[in-house]
Amino acid sequence: MACNLQHSKQIYYMETTSKTSVLNDLIQINNDRVAGFEKAIADIKDENIDLKELFQSYSAQSRKNSQELSALVGAEGGDVETGTSMSGGLHRAWIDVKSLFGGNDRQSILSEAERGEDAIKKAYRDALTDEDLTGNAHEVVSRQAQAINAAHDQIKALRDAAQ
């Protein structure tokens, strides 16, 4: 009987760890998104002021996403990720390099923003196919994914219009 209880605890721990890992990955990429949009906002010139407002709203969206995901991780008893990912840091460094070489025109800004949105869309798509993501966590991630997809589509439409 004690062996069965210990085995059950191990299975619960593995399920919790896997679920919180998926959620923490989404927290990190949302944090990357916030940092990426804030970097873009700082670099945007006055002629693209409309993009600053749009990017600020998406940055706020990802802050809210991270807060919701953090609450889910906490409810599962996991440790909440507060940083950004290594790939996100590299993505922001690429934005810095591009801006040094004249990549501040509207189409370049929107192309790079769309590239970032492609990454977060993929992360959400992957999370939604993870079998460990169930119940309320799946519902929250699904709702967030819909908003992320809408943001991607808006940025893509703006990029296409800028060509």
C-alpha positions, -999 to +999 in steps of 0.1 A: +000+000+000+028+024+008+044+016-025+012+025-043+009+058-025+045+067-033+039+057-070+008+079-071+027+108-057+054+104-083+029+103-112+011+134-098+045+152-095+054+143-131+020+154-144+022+187-124+058+193-135+049+187-172+018+210-170+037+237-152+066+234-177+042+240-206+027+270-188+061+283-178+072+281-215+043+303-224+051+327-196+086+331-210+075+337-245+050+362-234+078+379-214+098+378-246+069+394-265+066+422-239+104+429-241+104+427-279+075+451-283+090+475-257+122+475-277+103+482-309+083+510-293+115+527-281+130+525-317+099+536-336+101+570-352+072+595-351+059+586-386+049+552-372+033+565-340+002+543-347+025+512-343+035+524-309-001+523-297-007+489-312+025+475-298+017+489-264-017+471-264+000+438-274+026+443-247-002+448-222-019+417-236+012+396-229+016+410-194-020+399-187-013+365-203+017+360-181-002+369-150-030+345-158-005+317-166+015+324-134-017+320-114-023+286-130+013+275-123+009+286-087-024+268-084-006+236-096+020+241-069+048+248-094+075+274-095+066+304-117+091+314-144+097+351-144+124+356-170+126+355-208+139+327-230+174+325-245+159+325-280+138+356-271+170+374-261+186+365-294+155+378-312+158+411-295+195+413-303+187+407-339+162+437-337+191+458-323+214+448-352+187+454-378+180+489-365+217+498-368+215+490-405+184+511-413+157+485-406+134+512-390+111+515-419+075+505-414+077+473-434+109+461-416+093+469-382+061+450-391+080+421-407+101+416-375+070+419-354+053+393-375+083+370-370+079+373-333+042+367-335+049+335-356+070+323-327+044+329-300+016+314-322+037+282-326+043+281-288+006+283-281-002+258-309+023+234-293+009+239-258-026+232-270-015+198-284+002+188-251-017+161-234-008+173-200-026+206-205-061+199-193-092+216-178-090+252-168-054+255-180-064+243-215-093+268-216-071+297-206-044+288-231-070+284-258-085+318-251-051+334-251-042+316-284-072+331-301-061+366-291-025+359-301-037+347-335-058+378-340-028+400-331-006+381-356-033+386-383-035+423-377+003+427-378+005+407-410-023+428-426-004+460-417+028+445-431+011+435-463-003+471-466+031+486-461+047+467-490 
